[in-house]
Amino acid sequence: MRVIADQAFETYFELRMLRIPEGLEIKGSLAAHLLRCGAPVRLVDGEPPKPAPDPDEPPARSDLLNIDGTAAEVLAWVGDDPDRARAAIEAESTKDRPRSTLLKRLEEIAA
């Protein structure tokens, strides 16, 4: 991957301050970093990097229930959806050792 600086700027990369002059061609991981962080560069060659996940954004809910996951994972899958809560109750109830506290919380959501 290659980018070219559209204007002069400064940035931190790998714990160092870098001064990037206008028109400089940059390759590799520094180029990917500059694209990801929104520096004034344009992509010349290669695929743009995928954006880093937003730590404040909740993870996407899967369509598949993993009833053997932790209680927190099951509750994250359910969210506040009563239909999903009922599906999780049914799946948890068929286990040899159903988790009573999880079932109680799921029943509250399903109601």
N, CA, C and O atoms as CSV, one atom per row, in Angstrom:
chain,resi,resn,atom,element,x,y,z
A,1,MET,N,N,0.849,-1.168,0.000
A,1,MET,CA,C,0.000,0.000,0.000
A,1,MET,C,C,0.894,1.231,0.000
A,1,MET,O,O,1.931,1.269,0.663
A,2,ARG,N,N,0.470,2.235,-0.760
A,2,ARG,CA,C,1.193,3.499,-0.818
A,2,ARG,C,C,0.205,4.656,-0.718
A,2,ARG,O,O,-0.893,4.613,-1.273
A,3,VAL,N,N,0.625,5.691,0.005
A,3,VAL,CA,C,-0.158,6.930,0.091
A,3,VAL,C,C,0.784,8.103,-0.168
A,3,VAL,O,O,2.003,7.977,-0.052
A,4,ILE,N,N,0.199,9.234,-0.519
A,4,ILE,CA,C,0.962,10.470,-0.687
A,4,ILE,C,C,0.329,11.535,0.199
A,4,ILE,O,O,-0.892,11.686,0.236
A,5,ALA,N,N,1.185,12.274,0.918
A,5,ALA,CA,C,0.707,13.335,1.806
A,5,ALA,C,C,0.210,14.508,0.978
A,5,ALA,O,O,0.941,15.034,0.139
A,6,ASP,N,N,-1.032,14.920,1.211
A,6,ASP,CA,C,-1.619,16.054,0.499
A,6,ASP,C,C,-1.155,17.389,1.080
A,6,ASP,O,O,-1.234,18.421,0.414
A,7,GLN,N,N,-0.676,17.367,2.312
A,7,GLN,CA,C,-0.160,18.567,2.960
A,7,GLN,C,C,0.819,18.138,4.041
A,7,GLN,O,O,0.839,16.966,4.417
A,8,ALA,N,N,1.609,19.033,4.536
A,8,ALA,CA,C,2.548,18.732,5.616
A,8,ALA,C,C,1.765,18.571,6.924
A,8,ALA,O,O,0.800,19.294,7.172
A,9,PHE,N,N,2.186,17.626,7.744
A,9,PHE,CA,C,1.545,17.418,9.045
A,9,PHE,C,C,2.496,16.643,9.952
A,9,PHE,O,O,3.523,16.128,9.510
A,10,GLU,N,N,2.129,16.573,11.228
A,10,GLU,CA,C,2.874,15.788,12.209
A,10,GLU,C,C,1.961,14.715,12.751
A,10,GLU,O,O,0.752,14.915,12.863
A,11,THR,N,N,2.541,13.570,13.089
A,11,THR,CA,C,1.759,12.472,13.645
A,11,THR,C,C,2.643,11.615,14.532
A,11,THR,O,O,3.864,11.600,14.377
A,12,TYR,N,N,2.026,10.906,15.456
A,12,TYR,CA,C,2.746,9.919,16.263
A,12,TYR,C,C,2.582,8.556,15.617
A,12,TYR,O,O,1.492,8.188,15.178
A,13,PHE,N,N,3.672,7.815,15.564
A,13,PHE,CA,C,3.647,6.449,15.052
A,13,PHE,C,C,4.727,5.669,15.779
A,13,PHE,O,O,5.897,6.054,15.785
A,14,GLU,N,N,4.315,4.562,16.396
A,14,GLU,CA,C,5.230,3.709,17.159
A,14,GLU,C,C,6.025,4.525,18.175
A,14,GLU,O,O,7.250,4.425,18.252
A,15,LEU,N,N,5.311,5.326,18.945
A,15,LEU,CA,C,5.842,6.130,20.047
A,15,LEU,C,C,6.836,7.208,19.613
A,15,LEU,O,O,7.642,7.667,20.422
A,16,ARG,N,N,6.783,7.611,18.353
A,16,ARG,CA,C,7.659,8.676,17.870
A,16,ARG,C,C,6.836,9.714,17.131
A,16,ARG,O,O,5.833,9.399,16.490
A,17,MET,N,N,7.286,10.975,17.234
A,17,MET,CA,C,6.659,12.048,16.476
A,17,MET,C,C,7.319,12.084,15.101
A,17,MET,O,O,8.544,12.127,14.989
A,18,LEU,N,N,6.491,12.065,14.057
A,18,LEU,CA,C,6.995,12.124,12.691
A,18,LEU,C,C,6.506,13.401,12.035
A,18,LEU,O,O,5.346,13.780,12.195
A,19,ARG,N,N,7.382,14.064,11.300
A,19,ARG,CA,C,7.008,15.225,10.502
A,19,ARG,C,C,6.933,14.756,9.052
A,19,ARG,O,O,7.926,14.318,8.472
A,20,ILE,N,N,5.751,14.855,8.491
A,20,ILE,CA,C,5.505,14.381,7.129
A,20,ILE,C,C,5.385,15.599,6.217
A,20,ILE,O,O,4.466,16.401,6.388
A,21,PRO,N,N,6.289,15.755,5.257
A,21,PRO,CA,C,6.183,16.899,4.342
A,21,PRO,C,C,5.160,16.631,3.231
A,21,PRO,O,O,4.887,15.479,2.894
A,22,GLU,N,N,4.616,17.676,2.685
A,22,GLU,CA,C,3.665,17.554,1.577
A,22,GLU,C,C,4.328,16.834,0.402
A,22,GLU,O,O,5.479,17.107,0.060
A,23,GLY,N,N,3.579,15.907,-0.211
A,23,GLY,CA,C,4.064,15.193,-1.382
A,23,GLY,C,C,4.873,13.943,-1.086
A,23,GLY,O,O,5.247,13.226,-2.015
A,24,LEU,N,N,5.155,13.658,0.181
A,24,LEU,CA,C,5.948,12.476,0.530
A,24,LEU,C,C,5.150,11.203,0.248
A,24,LEU,O,O,3.976,11.109,0.607
A,25,GLU,N,N,5.783,10.235,-0.390
A,25,GLU,CA,C,5.160,8.924,-0.618
A,25,GLU,C,C,5.503,8.035,0.570
A,25,GLU,O,O,6.660,7.940,0.978
A,26,ILE,N,N,4.495,7.394,1.109
A,26,ILE,CA,C,4.652,6.573,2.305
A,26,ILE,C,C,4.125,5.184,2.000
A,26,ILE,O,O,3.090,5.036,1.351
A,27,LYS,N,N,4.844,4.152,2.473
A,27,LYS,CA,C,4.466,2.764,2.196
A,27,LYS,C,C,4.240,1.996,3.492
A,27,LYS,O,O,4.635,2.428,4.574
A,28,GLY,N,N,3.592,0.843,3.347
A,28,GLY,CA,C,3.493,-0.144,4.416
A,28,GLY,C,C,2.603,0.228,5.577
A,28,GLY,O,O,1.563,0.864,5.407
A,29,SER,N,N,3.035,-0.184,6.786
A,29,SER,CA,C,2.192,-0.032,7.974
A,29,SER,C,C,1.965,1.431,8.338
A,29,SER,O,O,0.906,1.781,8.859
A,30,LEU,N,N,2.947,2.288,8.070
A,30,LEU,CA,C,2.733,3.716,8.332
A,30,LEU,C,C,1.644,4.255,7.414
A,30,LEU,O,O,0.806,5.043,7.851
A,31,ALA,N,N,1.643,3.848,6.162
A,31,ALA,CA,C,0.602,4.286,5.226
A,31,ALA,C,C,-0.776,3.838,5.714
A,31,ALA,O,O,-1.731,4.614,5.692
A,32,ALA,N,N,-0.871,2.591,6.149
A,32,ALA,CA,C,-2.150,2.082,6.657
A,32,ALA,C,C,-2.589,2.859,7.890
A,32,ALA,O,O,-3.766,3.194,8.027
A,33,HIS,N,N,-1.654,3.148,8.785
A,33,HIS,CA,C,-1.963,3.911,9.996
A,33,HIS,C,C,-2.500,5.306,9.640
A,33,HIS,O,O,-3.490,5.766,10.209
A,34,LEU,N,N,-1.830,5.960,8.697
A,34,LEU,CA,C,-2.251,7.313,8.320
A,34,LEU,C,C,-3.646,7.322,7.700
A,34,LEU,O,O,-4.433,8.233,7.956
A,35,LEU,N,N,-3.952,6.324,6.897
A,35,LEU,CA,C,-5.303,6.236,6.323
A,35,LEU,C,C,-6.336,5.989,7.410
A,35,LEU,O,O,-7.401,6.606,7.417
A,36,ARG,N,N,-6.015,5.079,8.336
A,36,ARG,CA,C,-6.958,4.731,9.401
A,36,ARG,C,C,-7.260,5.913,10.304
A,36,ARG,O,O,-8.396,6.088,10.744
A,37,CYS,N,N,-6.243,6.729,10.584
A,37,CYS,CA,C,-6.464,7.818,11.547
A,37,CYS,C,C,-6.938,9.108,10.886
A,37,CYS,O,O,-7.124,10.115,11.568
A,38,GLY,N,N,-7.135,9.093,9.572
A,38,GLY,CA,C,-7.699,10.250,8.895
A,38,GLY,C,C,-6.699,11.344,8.581
A,38,GLY,O,O,-7.086,12.504,8.441
A,39,ALA,N,N,-5.421,11.007,8.465
A,39,ALA,CA,C,-4.403,11.999,8.115
A,39,ALA,C,C,-4.653,12.500,6.687
A,39,ALA,O,O,-5.309,11.820,5.898
A,40,PRO,N,N,-4.130,13.689,6.355
A,40,PRO,CA,C,-4.358,14.242,5.010
A,40,PRO,C,C,-3.478,13.563,3.952
A,40,PRO,O,O,-2.528,14.152,3.437
A,41,VAL,N,N,-3.820,12.323,3.649
A,41,VAL,CA,C,-3.105,11.536,2.635
A,41,VAL,C,C,-4.115,10.954,1.672
A,41,VAL,O,O,-5.298,10.832,1.991
A,42,ARG,N,N,-3.636,10.591,0.478
A,42,ARG,CA,C,-4.510,9.923,-0.481
A,42,ARG,C,C,-3.878,8.600,-0.883
A,42,ARG,O,O,-2.658,8.483,-1.001
A,43,LEU,N,N,-4.721,7.622,-1.088
A,43,LEU,CA,C,-4.298,6.284,-1.459
A,43,LEU,C,C,-3.854,6.292,-2.922
A,43,LEU,O,O,-4.580,6.759,-3.800
A,44,VAL,N,N,-2.655,5.770,-3.172
A,44,VAL,CA,C,-2.125,5.709,-4.519
A,44,VAL,C,C,-2.148,4.280,-5.041
A,44,VAL,O,O,-2.412,4.050,-6.221
A,45,ASP,N,N,-1.875,3.328,-4.169
A,45,ASP,CA,C,-1.733,1.939,-4.589
A,45,ASP,C,C,-2.135,1.031,-3.436
A,45,ASP,O,O,-1.770,1.287,-2.289
A,46,GLY,N,N,-2.883,-0.026,-3.729
A,46,GLY,CA,C,-3.251,-1.007,-2.713
A,46,GLY,C,C,-4.664,-0.815,-2.221
A,46,GLY,O,O,-5.374,0.099,-2.638
A,47,GLU,N,N,-5.054,-1.701,-1.322
A,47,GLU,CA,C,-6.392,-1.687,-0.721
A,47,GLU,C,C,-6.381,-0.842,0.540
A,47,GLU,O,O,-5.437,-0.926,1.326
A,48,PRO,N,N,-7.412,-0.027,0.753
A,48,PRO,CA,C,-7.469,0.727,2.011
A,48,PRO,C,C,-7.656,-0.229,3.187
A,48,PRO,O,O,-8.323,-1.254,3.049
A,49,PRO,N,N,-7.077,0.097,4.337
A,49,PRO,CA,C,-7.219,-0.784,5.501
A,49,PRO,C,C,-8.645,-0.766,6.015
A,49,PRO,O,O,-9.365,0.221,5.859
A,50,LYS,N,N,-9.042,-1.864,6.627
A,50,LYS,CA,C,-10.361,-1.913,7.252
A,50,LYS,C,C,-10.332,-1.016,8.489
A,50,LYS,O,O,-9.328,-0.979,9.199
A,51,PRO,N,N,-11.416,-0.298,8.753
A,51,PRO,CA,C,-11.419,0.570,9.927
A,51,PRO,C,C,-11.356,-0.259,11.205
A,51,PRO,O,O,-11.901,-1.360,11.282
A,52,ALA,N,N,-10.691,0.288,12.187
A,52,ALA,CA,C,-10.609,-0.382,13.488
A,52,ALA,C,C,-11.993,-0.372,14.115
A,52,ALA,O,O,-12.740,0.588,13.932
A,53,PRO,N,N,-12.353,-1.425,14.855
A,53,PRO,CA,C,-13.671,-1.439,15.497
A,53,PRO,C,C,-13.772,-0.344,16.553
A,53,PRO,O,O,-12.805,-0.040,17.253
A,54,ASP,N,N,-14.957,0.237,16.650
A,54,ASP,CA,C,-15.211,1.282,17.632
A,54,ASP,C,C,-15.426,0.627,18.987
A,54,ASP,O,O,-16.366,-0.153,19.142
A,55,PRO,N,N,-14.571,0.925,19.989
A,55,PRO,CA,C,-14.719,0.267,21.290
A,55,PRO,C,C,-16.006,0.633,22.012
A,55,PRO,O,O,-16.445,-0.097,22.900
A,56,ASP,N,N,-16.627,1.774,21.637
A,56,ASP,CA,C,-17.877,2.180,22.283
A,56,ASP,C,C,-19.103,1.564,21.633
A,56,ASP,O,O,-20.205,1.653,22.174
A,57,GLU,N,N,-18.919,0.937,20.472
A,57,GLU,CA,C,-20.041,0.345,19.759
A,57,GLU,C,C,-20.234,-1.092,20.236
A,57,GLU,O,O,-19.273,-1.861,20.271
A,58,PRO,N,N,-21.459,-1.464,20.602
A,58,PRO,CA,C,-21.673,-2.849,21.038
A,58,PRO,C,C,-21.423,-3.816,19.882
A,58,PRO,O,O,-21.676,-3.480,18.725
A,59,PRO,N,N,-20.929,-5.010,20.189
A,59,PRO,CA,C,-20.683,-5.963,19.112
A,59,PRO,C,C,-21.984,-6.349,18.419
A,59,PRO,O,O,-23.048,-6.368,19.039
A,60,ALA,N,N,-21.889,-6.652,17.145
A,60,ALA,CA,C,-23.071,-7.049,16.385
A,60,ALA,C,C,-23.623,-8.352,16.945
A,60,ALA,O,O,-22.874,-9.264,17.294
A,61,ARG,N,N,-24.936,-8.419,17.023
A,61,ARG,CA,C,-25.556,-9.644,17.529
A,61,ARG,C,C,-25.577,-10.684,16.428
A,61,ARG,O,O,-25.892,-10.393,15.274
A,62,SER,N,N,-25.239,-11.889,16.806
A,62,SER,CA,C,-25.252,-12.995,15.860
A,62,SER,C,C,-26.677,-13.527,15.751
A,62,SER,O,O,-27.485,-13.374,16.667
A,63,ASP,N,N,-26.963,-14.144,14.634
A,63,ASP,CA,C,-28.264,-14.776,14.476
A,63,ASP,C,C,-28.311,-16.138,15.153
A,63,ASP,O,O,-29.385,-16.719,15.310
A,64,LEU,N,N,-27.151,-16.648,15.555
A,64,LEU,CA,C,-27.088,-17.976,16.152
A,64,LEU,C,C,-26.846,-17.889,17.649
A,64,LEU,O,O,-25.950,-17.179,18.105
A,65,LEU,N,N,-27.638,-18.606,18.394
A,65,LEU,CA,C,-27.498,-18.668,19.844
A,65,LEU,C,C,-26.449,-19.699,20.210
A,65,LEU,O,O,-26.512,-20.839,19.751
A,66,ASN,N,N,-25.484,-19.311,21.033
A,66,ASN,CA,C,-24.510,-20.247,21.588
A,66,ASN,C,C,-24.910,-20.477,23.043
A,66,ASN,O,O,-24.438,-19.774,23.937
A,67,ILE,N,N,-25.764,-21.443,23.279
A,67,ILE,CA,C,-26.285,-21.690,24.622
A,67,ILE,C,C,-25.204,-22.211,25.559
A,67,ILE,O,O,-25.372,-22.174,26.778
A,68,ASP,N,N,-24.095,-22.696,25.004
A,68,ASP,CA,C,-22.988,-23.164,25.849
A,68,ASP,C,C,-22.027,-22.037,26.202
A,68,ASP,O,O,-21.046,-22.261,26.912
A,69,GLY,N,N,-22.295,-20.831,25.716
A,69,GLY,CA,C,-21.468,-19.678,26.058
A,69,GLY,C,C,-21.732,-19.254,27.493
A,69,GLY,O,O,-22.547,-19.855,28.193
A,70,THR,N,N,-21.037,-18.218,27.918
A,70,THR,CA,C,-21.252,-17.697,29.266
A,70,THR,C,C,-22.651,-17.078,29.359
A,70,THR,O,O,-23.290,-16.793,28.347
A,71,ALA,N,N,-23.099,-16.884,30.577
A,71,ALA,CA,C,-24.399,-16.249,30.777
A,71,ALA,C,C,-24.406,-14.857,30.150
A,71,ALA,O,O,-25.401,-14.445,29.553
A,72,ALA,N,N,-23.293,-14.135,30.287
A,72,ALA,CA,C,-23.201,-12.787,29.700
A,72,ALA,C,C,-23.328,-12.852,28.179
A,72,ALA,O,O,-23.960,-11.984,27.578
A,73,GLU,N,N,-22.735,-13.868,27.550
A,73,GLU,CA,C,-22.831,-14.009,26.099
A,73,GLU,C,C,-24.262,-14.323,25.667
A,73,GLU,O,O,-24.748,-13.793,24.668
A,74,VAL,N,N,-24.926,-15.182,26.420
A,74,VAL,CA,C,-26.321,-15.517,26.108
A,74,VAL,C,C,-27.194,-14.265,26.256
A,74,VAL,O,O,-28.029,-13.981,25.397
A,75,LEU,N,N,-26.995,-13.524,27.344
A,75,LEU,CA,C,-27.785,-12.317,27.571
A,75,LEU,C,C,-27.480,-11.244,26.523
A,75,LEU,O,O,-28.371,-10.490,26.134
A,76,ALA,N,N,-26.236,-11.173,26.070
A,76,ALA,CA,C,-25.890,-10.228,25.001
A,76,ALA,C,C,-26.600,-10.618,23.715
A,76,ALA,O,O,-27.054,-9.745,22.976
A,77,TRP,N,N,-26.704,-11.910,23.435
A,77,TRP,CA,C,-27.404,-12.375,22.239
A,77,TRP,C,C,-28.883,-12.033,22.332
A,77,TRP,O,O,-29.498,-11.624,21.347
A,78,VAL,N,N,-29.447,-12.202,23.515
A,78,VAL,CA,C,-30.878,-11.949,23.727
A,78,VAL,C,C,-31.176,-10.448,23.656
A,78,VAL,O,O,-32.162,-10.033,23.047
A,79,GLY,N,N,-30.316,-9.640,24.285
A,79,GLY,CA,C,-30.592,-8.202,24.357
A,79,GLY,C,C,-31.890,-7.974,25.112
A,79,GLY,O,O,-32.061,-8.492,26.215
A,80,ASP,N,N,-32.802,-7.211,24.537
A,80,ASP,CA,C,-34.114,-7.001,25.169
A,80,ASP,C,C,-35.232,-7.601,24.318
A,80,ASP,O,O,-36.379,-7.157,24.378
A,81,ASP,N,N,-34.885,-8.607,23.533
A,81,ASP,CA,C,-35.821,-9.250,22.608
A,81,ASP,C,C,-36.536,-10.422,23.298
A,81,ASP,O,O,-35.902,-11.437,23.589
A,82,PRO,N,N,-37.842,-10.301,23.565
A,82,PRO,CA,C,-38.572,-11.378,24.241
A,82,PRO,C,C,-38.563,-12.698,23.451
A,82,PRO,O,O,-38.520,-13.771,24.053
A,83,ASP,N,N,-38.602,-12.630,22.121
A,83,ASP,CA,C,-38.572,-13.854,21.318
A,83,ASP,C,C,-37.244,-14.584,21.486
A,83,ASP,O,O,-37.209,-15.807,21.618
A,84,ARG,N,N,-36.160,-13.827,21.479
A,84,ARG,CA,C,-34.854,-14.458,21.691
A,84,ARG,C,C,-34.751,-15.005,23.116
A,84,ARG,O,O,-34.148,-16.055,23.337
A,85,ALA,N,N,-35.333,-14.300,24.071
A,85,ALA,CA,C,-35.306,-14.779,25.456
A,85,ALA,C,C,-36.028,-16.113,25.564
A,85,ALA,O,O,-35.548,-17.024,26.240
A,86,ARG,N,N,-37.179,-16.240,24.905
A,86,ARG,CA,C,-37.917,-17.512,24.945
A,86,ARG,C,C,-37.117,-18.633,24.278
A,86,ARG,O,O,-37.121,-19.767,24.757
A,87,ALA,N,N,-36.433,-18.320,23.178
A,87,ALA,CA,C,-35.600,-19.329,22.515
A,87,ALA,C,C,-34.456,-19.763,23.424
A,87,ALA,O,O,-34.123,-20.946,23.485
A,88,ALA,N,N,-33.857,-18.812,24.127
A,88,ALA,CA,C,-32.763,-19.134,25.041
A,88,ALA,C,C,-33.263,-19.937,26.234
A,88,ALA,O,O,-32.570,-20.838,26.707
A,89,ILE,N,N,-34.461,-19.619,26.728
A,89,ILE,CA,C,-35.045,-20.386,27.836
A,89,ILE,C,C,-35.234,-21.838,27.414
A,89,ILE,O,O,-34.881,-22.758,28.153
A,90,GLU,N,N,-35.788,-22.036,26.231
A,90,GLU,CA,C,-36.021,-23.390,25.727
A,90,GLU,C,C,-34.696,-24.153,25.596
A,90,GLU,O,O,-34.602,-25.312,25.998
A,91,ALA,N,N,-33.685,-23.502,25.038
A,91,ALA,CA,C,-32.390,-24.167,24.852
A,91,ALA,C,C,-31.710,-24.451,26.191
A,91,ALA,O,O,-31.155,-25.532,26.387
A,92,GLU,N,N,-31.749,-23.498,27.102
A,92,GLU,CA,C,-31.101,-23.680,28.412
A,92,GLU,C,C,-31.820,-24.743,29.230
A,92,GLU,O,O,-31.179,-25.504,29.955
A,93,SER,N,N,-33.137,-24.805,29.122
A,93,SER,CA,C,-33.928,-25.767,29.903
A,93,SER,C,C,-33.665,-27.210,29.496
A,93,SER,O,O,-33.873,-28.121,30.298
A,94,THR,N,N,-33.215,-27.435,28.275
A,94,THR,CA,C,-32.966,-28.806,27.814
A,94,THR,C,C,-31.587,-29.321,28.226
A,94,THR,O,O,-31.282,-30.497,28.027
A,95,LYS,N,N,-30.750,-28.447,28.801
A,95,LYS,CA,C,-29.417,-28.866,29.223
A,95,LYS,C,C,-29.500,-29.753,30.467
A,95,LYS,O,O,-30.472,-29.686,31.218
A,96,ASP,N,N,-28.484,-30.575,30.676
A,96,ASP,CA,C,-28.437,-31.442,31.862
A,96,ASP,C,C,-28.422,-30.627,33.150
A,96,ASP,O,O,-29.061,-30.995,34.136
A,97,ARG,N,N,-27.689,-29.520,33.134
A,97,ARG,CA,C,-27.605,-28.666,34.323
A,97,ARG,C,C,-27.918,-27.223,33.927
A,97,ARG,O,O,-27.003,-26.418,33.757
A,98,PRO,N,N,-29.210,-26.887,33.777
A,98,PRO,CA,C,-29.575,-25.513,33.396
A,98,PRO,C,C,-29.164,-24.517,34.488
A,98,PRO,O,O,-29.206,-24.820,35.680
A,99,ARG,N,N,-28.774,-23.344,34.052
A,99,ARG,CA,C,-28.338,-22.295,34.987
A,99,ARG,C,C,-29.563,-21.520,35.471
A,99,ARG,O,O,-30.201,-20.796,34.707
A,100,SER,N,N,-29.872,-21.687,36.743
A,100,SER,CA,C,-31.099,-21.107,37.298
A,100,SER,C,C,-31.087,-19.585,37.271
A,100,SER,O,O,-32.115,-18.969,36.990
A,101,THR,N,N,-29.947,-18.966,37.557
A,101,THR,CA,C,-29.914,-17.495,37.549
A,101,THR,C,C,-30.072,-16.950,36.130
A,101,THR,O,O,-30.700,-15.911,35.926
A,102,LEU,N,N,-29.506,-17.648,35.160
A,102,LEU,CA,C,-29.684,-17.239,33.770
A,102,LEU,C,C,-31.139,-17.389,33.358
A,102,LEU,O,O,-31.702,-16.497,32.723
A,103,LEU,N,N,-31.753,-18.521,33.719
A,103,LEU,CA,C,-33.169,-18.737,33.387
A,103,LEU,C,C,-34.050,-17.649,33.997
A,103,LEU,O,O,-34.984,-17.170,33.354
A,104,LYS,N,N,-33.753,-17.263,35.229
A,104,LYS,CA,C,-34.552,-16.230,35.894
A,104,LYS,C,C,-34.461,-14.910,35.120
A,104,LYS,O,O,-35.471,-14.242,34.897
A,105,ARG,N,N,-33.248,-14.546,34.718
A,105,ARG,CA,C,-33.068,-13.292,33.975
A,105,ARG,C,C,-33.744,-13.364,32.609
A,105,ARG,O,O,-34.339,-12.385,32.157
A,106,LEU,N,N,-33.655,-14.520,31.951
A,106,LEU,CA,C,-34.289,-14.686,30.646
A,106,LEU,C,C,-35.815,-14.603,30.772
A,106,LEU,O,O,-36.482,-14.035,29.908
A,107,GLU,N,N,-36.357,-15.168,31.842
A,107,GLU,CA,C,-37.800,-15.095,32.052
A,107,GLU,C,C,-38.275,-13.660,32.254
A,107,GLU,O,O,-39.368,-13.291,31.822
A,108,GLU,N,N,-37.439,-12.850,32.917
A,108,GLU,CA,C,-37.789,-11.429,33.097
A,108,GLU,C,C,-37.845,-10.707,31.748
A,108,GLU,O,O,-38.714,-9.865,31.521
A,109,ILE,N,N,-36.920,-11.043,30.868
A,109,ILE,CA,C,-36.892,-10.413,29.545
A,109,ILE,C,C,-38.059,-10.903,28.681
A,109,ILE,O,O,-38.651,-10.130,27.928
A,110,ALA,N,N,-38.379,-12.184,28.797
A,110,ALA,CA,C,-39.439,-12.783,27.974
A,110,ALA,C,C,-40.823,-12.278,28.372
A,110,ALA,O,O,-41.745,-12.283,27.556
A,111,ALA,N,N,-40.970,-11.847,29.613
A,111,ALA,CA,C,-42.292,-11.416,30.103
A,111,ALA,C,C,-42.737,-10.103,29.509
A,111,ALA,O,O,-43.823,-9.618,29.826
